[in-house]
Amino acid sequence: LSRGSVPTGSDGHWVMDLLEDAYDNTSAQGATTVLLAAMEGNSQVSVANVGDCGLLLLRPRPSTPRGAARPKLDSVFRTEALRYEANKPVQVMRFANAAPAETHLVIRGARVDTVECRPGDVLVLGSDGIFDNLGDEEIANILEDQGLDTAASAAASGDAAGAAVGGGGGGGGGNKRARLEGVLPKDPLVTDGTISFDSRREAFFSMGEGTHRVPMTMHADNRARLCAALRARAEISAEAVVVLQGGEEKSVYDTDTNWSFKQESNFQYLFGVKEPGCLAALRVRDARAVLLVPIMGEEYQAWCGPIKPPAWFQRAYGVDQVACVEEARSALEGLGAKELLFLQGDANRDSGLKLPEPDFEGKAAFQVSATGSRVLWDEMNECRLIKSEDELEILQYVNDVSSCAHIEVMRGARSGQREHLAEATFRYQSAVRGCFRTGYDCICGSGRRNAILHYGHPAEPNSELVVEGAMRLHDMGAEYHGYCADVTCSFPVSGRFDAAQRAVYGAVWAATLAVEQRVKPGVCYKDMHRLAQRTMLVKMKEAGLFVGEVEAMVAAGLMSFFMPHGLGHCLGLDVHDVGGYAPGAFRGDDASIKENLRLGRELKQGMVITVEPGFYFIDYLIQKLLDDPQLSSFVDEVRLRELWGPVGGVRIEDDVVITEDGCRVLTCVPREISEVEAVMAGQEWMVSSSCCRKYKAVSGKL
């Protein structure tokens, strides 16, 4: 390639033109040829291959129509001396006189990195990418190990603006440590794993072929949204910097094994980082992000695999800067931090717990704003409450996976099995679709155990025998990239509903429909909770369980004995996600609702919530009910005992997103009695977002 113009046009045509020119001028067919280029203005780097050659392509922004004026390069040159060979552990380059513009390096066969190279910079390349800049003594040692002449140089022809020093010299003596010449496999020891790069070199998360791709730009968008919300608050100073601490691996008591690691949800929301032990800083005024990663000793490579360089973290997670956690103070100073914001506000509405303050060396040198930290807590929750399109796609995916898994569980259910076989089937069916975690412990009750709301805990681990004709209640949800589904299916193990099961299931399904056909922005979910209760009272009166006036039953709080939980909750990175109550509002503020209602605010477009009415025969609550003369007067005890044993409990749980004028159900499982029976008899059921129910909310008196 000679200095001068490069053809442009549509991306495809321009790339092909450039490759043809490069191929015609390339003689080194057996090696990987490195091209160095410097270009004025903003450019995008991409890689293409011709034969065995790796080529650097500079794509101008914006693209110029074919036939228009061509951009000029400061210099483009090819060096025969500088090559990457698979059997050479490292390669060294020195940029003696790089052009003022950014110089980009791309090498085929190695992990691709884009770096800014200045005069005098020395980079060391290995099969895992670009290593950190090294000192002169280390450089000399590497050169000697590789049999390279420290004075060797390869200058570009003509008046090229830069030159590379180094070379591809062979073995030679003088090595300080042994090398495996020609023995090392050409394939990398590990790939980028769950983080991959598309044809535009944009990073995305996936669990392999056929699984959903999550663009890592989603987290940059989340950061921008949070910072915009903070800038709108008068309590936040112009020089504020948010500091977050990621999750840590925890030992199993006093052993040397660890509990399964899950990233802290707020850290996941803003950065999507899968590694434990990280910190992060986010400057509010421009959303500049710095990721701080732990330093790994060389023995890490034996136990856990290759150590990723900072360049990998920066590229994979789309942050502006990467440093080690020990450099937290200098990184914050570099951001011009005048005050720090920590996620310190009210306790979590569900657990009552608070996050610990971030802990790092040099924290005492900064002022922490208590007021700003409370604002950060509220704004973070409000940001997480409204899901972006990327987040909705993930939640649809985990619902699709969960729906497929639930259907396989239903079809395989038999009497005489242990309950935990349902859990094993669900986990397997989710895992083969890329969801290796569930969002919570699986609940797989049968018979009277359906009335244990959180059955499946360590003391009652889904271990009982399923008896013939029993009703089953399965509450299980897959997790993907931290986001989880929450889906409950109730069905008879026989495949056919008997009269008692049909009556209770029908009442719960009626309540589900009543709510889903009413929800929309502006509707208060407390009213939907009351609607679900009233609907089930009416239906169970029709089924002969209740007697008397429904209004009197409502006033007496009768349904709290048959549905002691709330109608639903927010859903996202946590199964009981944040934002269930507006900032400053709490669950106990409304004394008229006795149940544990985790969502009690007006709905907004983009919220993802659960609709999960249930009707249960819980022994101790039934006994309390019958002991109360007023309450027991509403109940036909003969009918109660007809339903109690054969049913145990029924819950139906859908995940729904609030739309502009109603809702869209993300969950896609059979719900009508006829659908459940048909699927259990072997009828095909299509799981697809296109098949999900959608409702335009009806109006009128509740």
C-alpha positions in Angstrom: 0.0 0.0 0.0 1.4 3.3 -0.9 0.8 6.6 0.8 -2.1 8.6 -0.5 -5.8 7.9 -1.0 -7.9 5.0 0.0 -11.2 4.2 -1.9 -14.4 4.8 0.1 -18.1 4.3 -0.4 -20.5 2.0 1.2 -18.7 0.0 3.9 -18.8 -3.3 2.0 -17.5 -1.9 -1.3 -14.8 0.2 0.4 -13.5 -2.8 2.3 -13.4 -4.9 -0.8 -11.5 -2.3 -2.8 -9.0 -1.9 0.0 -8.5 -5.6 0.3 -7.9 -6.1 -3.4 -5.3 -3.3 -3.4 -3.7 -4.8 -0.3 -3.7 -8.3 -1.7 -2.0 -7.2 -4.9 0.8 -5.5 -3.0 1.3 -8.2 -0.4 4.0 -10.8 -0.9 4.3 -12.4 2.5 1.7 -15.1 2.0 2.9 -17.5 4.7 3.0 -15.1 7.7 0.7 -12.6 9.4 1.5 -9.2 8.1 1.0 -6.2 10.4 -0.2 -2.9 9.0 0.3 0.3 11.0 -1.7 3.3 10.0 -2.4 6.8 11.3 -5.4 8.7 10.1 -6.7 12.2 10.6 -10.0 12.6 12.4 -12.2 9.9 14.0 -11.9 6.4 12.7 -13.2 2.9 13.4 -10.9 -0.1 13.4 -12.0 -3.4 12.0 -10.2 -6.5 10.8 -10.4 -8.6 7.7 -8.3 -11.4 6.4 -6.8 -12.1 2.9 -5.2 -15.5 2.7 -2.9 -15.7 5.7 -2.5 -11.9 6.1 -4.0 -9.8 8.8 -5.0 -6.3 7.5 -5.7 -3.1 9.3 -8.8 -1.3 7.9 -9.6 2.3 8.8 -13.3 3.2 8.3 -14.0 6.9 8.1 -17.0 8.3 9.9 -19.4 9.1 8.4 -19.1 6.9 5.3 -18.7 8.7 2.1 -20.8 7.9 -1.0 -19.0 5.9 -3.6 -17.2 8.2 -6.0 -17.0 11.1 -3.5 -13.7 12.7 -2.4 -11.4 10.2 -0.7 -9.9 10.8 2.8 -6.2 11.1 3.0 -4.0 9.1 5.3 -1.0 10.5 7.1 0.8 7.2 6.3 0.1 3.6 5.5 3.0 1.2 5.4 3.7 -2.5 5.6 6.6 -4.0 7.4 7.9 -7.5 6.6 10.1 -7.6 9.7 7.3 -7.3 12.2 5.3 -10.6 12.4 3.3 -12.5 14.9 4.1 -16.2 14.9 2.0 -18.7 16.8 5.1 -20.5 18.2 6.6 -17.3 19.6 5.1 -16.5 23.1 5.6 -12.7 22.7 6.4 -10.0 20.2 7.9 -6.6 20.9 7.4 -3.3 19.0 8.7 0.1 19.6 7.0 3.1 18.0 9.9 5.5 17.4 8.1 8.3 15.7 4.3 7.7 15.6 2.1 10.2 13.9 0.2 12.7 16.1 -3.1 11.0 15.3 -4.1 7.7 16.9 -2.1 4.7 15.6 -4.0 1.5 15.6 -2.6 -2.0 15.7 -4.4 -5.1 14.6 -2.8 -8.6 14.5 -4.5 -11.6 13.1 -4.1 -14.7 15.2 -4.0 -12.8 18.5 -6.8 -11.2 20.4 -7.5 -7.9 18.7 -6.7 -4.7 20.6 -6.9 -1.1 19.7 -4.3 1.2 21.4 -3.0 4.7 21.1 0.7 4.6 20.3 2.9 7.6 21.0 6.6 8.1 20.1 8.8 5.9 22.3 6.0 3.6 23.4 6.9 -0.1 23.7 4.2 -2.7 23.5 4.5 -6.4 24.2 2.1 -8.7 22.3 1.2 -12.2 23.2 -1.5 -14.7 22.3 -3.7 -13.2 24.9 -3.4 -9.7 23.5 -1.5 -6.5 24.4 0.3 -6.6 27.7 1.0 -3.6 29.9 3.8 -1.2 28.9 7.0 -2.4 30.4 10.1 -0.8 31.8 13.4 -0.8 29.9 15.0 -3.7 31.9 11.9 -5.9 31.3 11.9 -5.0 27.6 15.6 -5.9 27.4 15.0 -9.3 29.0 12.1 -10.1 26.7 14.1 -9.1 23.6 16.9 -11.4 24.8 14.5 -14.2 25.5 13.2 -13.9 22.0 16.6 -13.7 20.4 15.9 -10.2 19.1 18.4 -7.4 18.6 17.5 -4.5 20.7 18.8 -2.2 18.0 17.0 -3.8 15.2 14.6 -1.7 13.3 12.3 -1.9 10.3 11.6 1.5 8.8 8.7 2.1 6.4 9.6 3.0 2.9 9.2 6.5 1.5 8.2 9.3 3.8 6.1 7.2 6.1 5.3 9.1 9.3 6.2 6.2 11.7 8.5 3.2 12.1 8.3 0.0 14.1 11.2 -1.4 15.9 11.5 -5.1 16.8 11.2 -8.0 14.5 10.5 -11.6 14.0 14.0 -12.9 14.5 14.3 -16.6 15.4 15.4 -18.6 18.5 19.1 -18.0 19.2 20.8 -18.6 22.5 20.9 -16.5 25.6 17.4 -17.4 26.8 16.8 -16.8 30.5 14.0 -19.4 30.6 13.0 -22.4 28.6 10.7 -22.0 25.6 8.6 -24.6 23.8 9.6 -23.9 20.2 6.9 -25.0 17.8 5.1 -27.0 20.4 2.6 -24.5 21.8 -0.9 -25.0 20.3 -2.1 -22.3 18.0 -5.5 -22.1 19.5 -5.9 -19.8 22.6 -6.1 -21.6 26.0 -9.5 -19.9 26.6 -11.5 -17.6 24.5 -13.3 -14.5 25.7 -16.0 -16.8 27.1 -19.3 -15.2 27.7 -18.1 -11.9 26.3 -17.7 -11.9 22.5 -17.4 -9.3 19.8 -19.5 -8.8 16.7 -18.3 -7.9 13.2 -18.2 -4.2 14.2 -16.0 -5.2 17.2 -18.9 -4.3 19.6 -18.9 -6.4 22.8 -21.9 -8.6 23.7 -22.7 -11.1 26.4 -24.1 -14.5 25.4 -23.9 -18.1 26.5 -23.1 -19.4 23.1 -24.9 -20.4 19.9 -28.7 -20.0 19.9 -28.7 -17.9 23.1 -29.6 -14.2 23.4 -27.0 -11.6 22.7 -26.9 -8.7 25.2 -25.1 -5.7 23.9 -22.7 -4.4 26.5 -23.6 -0.9 25.4 -26.8 -1.5 27.4 -24.8 -0.8 30.6 -23.3 2.4 29.2 -26.8 3.5 28.4 -27.8 2.7 32.0 -24.9 4.7 33.3 -25.9 7.7 31.1 -29.5 7.5 32.3 -28.5 7.4 36.0 -26.1 10.4 35.6 -28.7 12.4 33.7 -31.2 11.8 36.6 -28.5 12.8 39.2 -27.6 16.0 37.3 -31.3 17.0 37.5 -31.1 17.0 41.3 -30.0 20.1 43.1 -28.5 18.1 45.9 -25.8 16.7 43.6 -22.7 18.8 43.0 -21.1 19.2 39.6 -17.9 17.4 40.6 -19.7 14.4 42.3 -18.4 10.9 41.5 -20.4 7.7 42.2 -18.3 4.9 43.7 -19.7 1.3 43.6 -18.3 -1.9 45.0 -18.9 -5.1 43.1 -19.7 -8.4 44.7 -17.1 -10.5 46.5 -16.6 -14.3 46.5 -17.6 -15.7 49.9 -16.1 -18.8 51.5 -18.4 -21.5 52.6 -18.0 -21.0 56.3 -14.4 -21.9 57.3 -13.6 -24.0 54.1 -11.6 -23.2 51.0 -14.6 -23.5 48.7 -16.9 -20.6 47.8 -20.6 -20.0 47.5 -21.7 -19.6 44.0 -20.9 -16.0 43.0 -23.6 -13.6 41.9 -22.7 -10.0 41.0 -24.2 -7.2 43.1 -27.3 -6.1 41.3 -26.5 -2.3 41.0 -23.0 -3.1 39.8 -24.4 -5.5 37.3 -26.9 -2.8 36.1 -24.2 -0.2 35.5 -21.3 -2.3 34.3 -22.3 -5.9 33.5 -19.0 -7.2 35.0 -18.9 -10.9 35.7 -15.7 -10.9 37.7 -15.8 -10.5 41.5 -13.7 -8.1 43.6 -14.1 -5.0 41.4 -14.8 -1.4 42.2 -16.1 1.3 39.8 -16.2 5.1 39.6 -18.7 7.1 37.6 -18.4 10.8 37.1 -21.8 12.4 37.2 -21.2 15.3 34.9 -20.3 13.2 31.8 -20.8 9.6 32.8 -17.1 8.8 32.4 -16.6 5.4 33.8 -13.5 3.8 35.5 -13.4 0.1 36.2 -11.0 -1.0 39.0 -10.1 -4.7 38.8 -8.1 -6.8 41.2 -4.4 -7.7 40.6 -3.9 -11.5 40.1 -0.7 -13.2 41.0 0.9 -15.4 38.5 -0.3 -18.6 40.2 -3.9 -17.5 39.2 -3.1 -18.9 35.8 -2.6 -22.4 37.1 -5.9 -22.5 39.0 -8.2 -20.2 37.1 -6.7 -19.6 33.7 -5.1 -16.7 31.8 -4.9 -13.3 33.4 -6.8 -10.7 31.3 -5.0 -7.5 30.6 -6.6 -4.1 31.3 -7.2 -3.6 27.6 -9.5 -6.6 27.6 -11.6 -5.2 30.4 -11.9 -1.8 28.8 -13.0 -3.3 25.5 -15.3 -5.9 26.9 -17.2 -3.7 29.3 -17.0 -0.5 27.3 -15.6 1.7 30.0 -13.4 4.7 29.6 -10.5 3.6 31.8 -9.3 0.5 33.6 -7.0 0.5 36.6 -6.4 -1.9 39.5 -8.3 -1.5 42.8 -5.1 -0.4 44.6 -5.2 2.7 42.4 -8.7 3.8 43.4 -7.5 7.0 45.0 -5.5 8.1 42.0 -8.3 7.1 39.7 -10.8 9.3 41.7 -8.3 12.2 41.7 -8.0 11.8 38.0 -11.8 12.2 37.7 -11.6 15.4 39.7 -13.7 14.0 42.5 -14.7 16.7 45.0 -17.3 14.5 46.7 -18.2 10.8 46.6 -21.6 9.3 46.4 -22.3 5.8 47.8 -25.4 3.7 47.5 -26.6 4.6 51.1 -30.3 5.3 51.6 -33.3 3.5 53.0 -33.0 -0.2 53.7 -34.1 -2.6 50.9 -37.9 -2.6 51.1 -38.1 -6.4 51.1 -35.1 -7.6 53.1 -34.6 -4.6 55.5 -30.9 -4.8 54.7 -28.5 -2.1 53.6 -25.5 -2.3 51.3 -22.1 -1.9 53.0 -20.1 1.2 52.1 -17.4 0.7 49.5 -14.1 0.1 51.1 -10.8 1.0 49.3 -7.4 2.4 50.1 -7.4 6.2 50.3 -11.1 6.6 51.0 -10.4 9.0 53.9 -9.0 11.5 51.5 -12.5 12.2 50.0 -15.7 13.7 51.4 -18.7 11.5 51.2 -22.0 13.3 50.7 -24.7 11.7 52.9 -27.5 13.7 51.2 -26.1 12.9 47.8 -25.8 9.3 48.6 -29.5 9.1 49.6 -30.4 10.8 46.4 -28.3 8.2 44.5 -30.1 5.4 46.2 -33.5 6.7 45.2 -32.5 7.6 41.6 -30.8 4.2 41.1 -34.0 2.4 42.2 -36.1 4.6 39.9 -33.8 4.0 36.9 -33.9 0.2 37.5 -37.7 0.4 37.8 -38.2 1.4 34.2 -36.7 -1.2 31.8 -35.0 -0.2 28.6 -35.6 -2.1 25.3 -32.4 -4.1 25.8 -33.6 -5.1 29.3 -37.0 -6.0 28.0 -35.4 -8.3 25.4 -33.5 -10.1 28.2 -36.6 -10.5 30.3 -38.5 -11.8 27.3 -35.7 -14.3 26.7 -35.7 -15.6 30.3 -39.5 -15.9 30.1 -39.2 -17.9 26.9 -36.7 -20.2 28.5 -38.7 -20.5 31.7 -41.9 -21.2 29.7 -40.2 -24.0 27.7 -38.8 -25.5 30.8 -42.1 -25.4 32.6 -43.8 -27.1 29.7 -41.3 -29.9 29.7 -41.8 -30.3 33.5 -45.5 -30.5 33.0 -45.2 -33.2 30.3 -42.9 -35.3 32.4 -44.8 -35.1 35.7 -46.0 -38.4 37.1 -47.3 -39.7 40.4 -44.9 -41.8 42.3 -42.0 -39.4 41.6 -40.2 -37.3 44.1 -41.0 -33.6 43.8 -37.4 -32.6 43.2 -37.3 -34.3 39.8 -39.4 -31.4 38.6 -36.7 -29.0 39.8 -34.0 -31.1 38.2 -35.9 -31.1 34.9 -36.4 -27.3 35.0 -32.8 -26.6 35.8 -31.6 -28.8 33.0 -34.1 -27.4 30.4 -33.0 -23.9 31.3 -29.3 -24.7 31.3 -29.4 -26.2 27.8 -30.9 -22.8 26.6 -28.0 -20.9 28.3 -29.6 -20.1 31.7 -27.4 -21.9 34.2 -28.8 -20.1 37.2 -32.3 -19.7 38.6 -33.4 -16.4 40.0 -34.5 -18.0 43.3 -34.9 -21.4 45.0 -37.2 -23.6 43.0 -40.7 -24.3 44.6 -42.1 -27.7 43.5 -44.9 -28.6 45.8 -47.6 -31.2 45.5 -50.9 -31.8 47.2 -51.3 -29.9 50.6 -47.7 -28.7 50.3 -48.8 -26.3 47.6 -50.0 -24.2 50.5 -46.4 -23.7 51.7 -45.7 -20.4 49.9 -41.9 -20.8 49.8 -41.7 -24.6 49.8 -38.4 -26.0 48.5 -36.2 -24.3 51.1 -33.3 -26.3 52.7 -35.6 -27.7 55.5 -38.2 -28.8 53.0 -36.2 -29.4 49.8 -38.9 -30.6 47.3 -38.4 -34.1 48.6 -41.8 -35.6 49.1 -43.5 -38.3 47.0 -46.1 -37.1 44.5 -49.3 -39.0 45.1 -51.8 -40.0 42.4 -54.2 -37.3 41.4 -52.4 -34.6 43.3 -52.3 -30.9 42.2 -48.8 -29.6 41.6 -47.6 -26.0 42.1 -44.3 -25.1 40.4 -42.8 -21.7 41.0 -39.5 -21.5 39.0 -37.7 -18.8 36.9 -34.5 -18.9 34.9 -31.8 -16.2 35.1 -29.7 -14.7 32.3 -27.1 -12.0 32.6 -28.5 -11.3 36.1 -32.1 -10.8 34.9 -34.6 -13.3 36.1 -38.1 -14.6 35.3 -40.7 -15.5 38.0 -43.3 -18.0 36.7 -45.7 -20.2 38.5 -47.7 -23.0 36.9 -50.4 -25.1 38.7 -51.7 -28.3 37.2 -53.0 -31.8 38.1 -50.4 -34.5 37.9 -53.0 -36.8 36.3 -53.3 -34.4 33.4 -57.0 -33.8 34.0 -58.6 -31.4 36.5 -61.2 -32.9 38.8 -64.1 -30.9 40.0 -62.4 -29.4 43.1 -59.2 -28.6 41.3 -61.2 -27.0 38.4 -63.2 -24.8 40.8 -60.2 -23.3 42.6 -58.0 -23.0 39.5 -60.8 -21.3 37.7 -61.2 -18.7 40.4 -57.4 -17.9 40.4 -57.4 -17.7 36.6 -60.3 -15.3 36.7 -58.4 -13.0 39.1 -55.3 -13.1 36.8 -57.4 -12.1 33.8 -59.2 -9.4 35.7 -55.9 -7.7 36.7 -54.1 -8.1 33.4 -57.0 -6.6 31.5 -56.9 -3.5 33.8 -53.3 -2.6 34.4 -51.9 0.4 32.6 -49.8 3.5 33.5 -51.4 5.5 36.3 -53.2 2.5 37.8 -52.3 1.9 41.5 -51.3 -1.7 42.1 -53.0 -1.6 45.5 -56.3 -1.4 43.7 -55.3 -4.4 41.5 -54.5 -6.4 44.7 -58.0 -5.6 46.0 -59.5 -6.5 42.6 -57.9 -9.9 42.6 -59.1 -10.6 46.1 -62.7 -9.5 45.3 -62.7 -11.6 42.1 -61.7 -14.8 43.9 -64.3 -14.1 46.6 -67.0 -13.9 44.0 -65.8 -17.0 42.2 -65.4 -19.1 45.3 -68.9 -18.1 46.4 -70.1 -19.4 43.1 -68.2 -22.6 43.8 -70.0 -23.0 47.1 -67.1 -22.3 49.5 -68.3 -18.9 50.7 -71.7 -17.7 51.8 -73.0 -14.2 52.5 -72.4 -10.8 51.0 -69.1 -10.3 49.2 -68.8 -6.7 50.5 -69.1 -8.0 54.1 -66.3 -10.6 53.3 -64.1 -7.8 52.0 -64.7 -5.7 55.1 -63.9 -8.6 57.4 -60.6 -9.3 55.5 -61.6 -12.8 54.7 -59.2 -13.2 51.7 -56.1 -12.7 53.9 -56.7 -16.2 55.2 -56.7 -17.7 51.7 -54.1 -15.4 50.1 -51.7 -14.1 52.7 -49.3 -12.6 50.2 -49.5 -9.6 47.9 -50.6 -9.7 44.3 -47.1 -9.1 42.8 -43.8 -7.3 42.8 -41.3 -5.6 40.5 -39.0 -7.9 38.5 -35.6 -7.4 37.0 -32.1 -8.0 38.3 -33.7 -9.3 41.5 -36.7 -11.5 41.7 -38.2 -9.0 44.2 -36.7 -6.0 42.4 -36.3 -2.5 43.7 -38.9 0.3 43.1 -42.0 -1.4 44.5 -42.8 1.8 46.4 -42.0 5.4 45.4 -39.2 7.2 47.2 -40.4 8.1 50.7 -43.3 5.6 50.6 -43.3 2.3 52.5 -45.4 -0.9 52.7 -46.8 -0.2 56.1 -48.2 3.2 55.2 -51.6 1.7 54.2 -53.2 -0.1 57.1 -56.0 -1.3 54.9 -53.8 -3.9 53.2 -52.8 -6.6 55.7 -50.9 -8.8 53.2 -47.2 -8.6 52.3 -47.7 -6.4 49.2 -44.3 -5.7 47.6 -45.6 -3.4 44.9 -47.9 -0.6 46.0 -47.4 2.3 43.7 -48.9 3.7 40.5 -47.7 1.8 37.5 -45.5 3.4 34.8 -44.8 2.4 31.2 -41.8 0.2 31.1 -42.2 -1.4 34.5 -42.0 -5.2 34.6 -44.1 -6.7 37.3 -45.6 -10.1 38.4 -49.3 -10.8 38.5 -49.6 -13.8 40.9 -52.9 -14.3 42.6 -53.3 -17.5 44.6 -55.7 -19.4 46.7 -54.4 -21.7 49.5 -55.6 -23.9 52.2 -53.0 -23.2 54.9 -53.7 -25.3 58.0 -53.0 -22.8 60.8 -54.9 -20.0 59.0 -57.9 -22.2 58.3 -57.9 -23.1 62.0 -57.8 -19.5 63.1 -60.6 -18.7 60.6 -62.8 -21.5 62.0 -62.2 -20.4 65.5 -63.5 -16.9 64.8 -67.4 -16.8 64.9 -67.7 -13.9 62.5 -65.2 -15.2 59.9 -66.4 -18.8 60.1 -69.9 -17.7 59.3 -68.8 -16.9 55.7 -67.5 -20.5 55.1 -69.3 -23.7 54.3 -67.2 -26.2 56.2 -68.4 -29.2 54.3 -67.3 -27.6 51.0 -64.1 -26.5 52.6 -63.1 -30.0 53.4 -64.0 -31.2 49.9 -61.5 -28.6 48.5 -58.8 -28.7 51.2 -57.2 -32.0 50.5 -57.5 -32.4 46.7 -56.2 -28.9 46.0 -53.9 -27.7 48.7 -53.2 -24.5 46.8 -53.2 -22.9 43.4 -51.1 -20.0 42.2 -50.8 -18.6 38.7 -48.0 -16.2 38.0 -47.2 -14.2 34.9 -44.5 -11.6 34.2 -45.9 -8.6 32.4 -44.5 -5.3 31.0 -46.7 -2.2 31.3 -47.3 -0.7 27.9 -48.6 2.7 26.8 -52.3 1.6 27.2 -52.2 -1.7 28.9 -49.8 -4.6 29.3 -48.0 -7.4 27.4 -47.6 -10.8 29.1 -44.0 -12.0 28.8 -44.8 -15.5 30.0 -46.0 -18.0 27.4 -47.3 -21.1 29.1 -50.8 -22.8 28.8 -53.2 -21.1 31.2 -56.8 -22.0 30.3 -57.8 -25.4 31.7 -58.3 -26.8 28.2 -54.8 -25.6 27.2 -53.2 -27.2 30.3 -54.9 -30.6 29.7 -54.1 -30.5 26.0 -50.4 -29.8 26.5 -50.1 -32.5 29.2 -51.7 -34.9 26.7 -48.9 -34.2 24.2 -50.3 -31.3 22.1 -47.7 -29.0 20.7 -47.3 -25.6 22.4 -45.4 -22.8 20.7 -43.3 -20.6 23.0 -42.8 -17.3 21.2 -43.0 -13.6 22.1 -45.4 -13.3 19.2 -47.8 -15.6 20.9 -47.8 -13.7 24.2 -51.1 -12.2 25.3 -51.5 -8.4 25.0 -54.2 -6.3 26.5 -55.5 -2.8 26.1 -56.7 -1.9 29.5 -60.5 -1.7 30.0 -62.0 1.2 32.0 -64.8 1.4 34.5 -65.6 0.7 38.1 -63.4 -2.0 39.8 
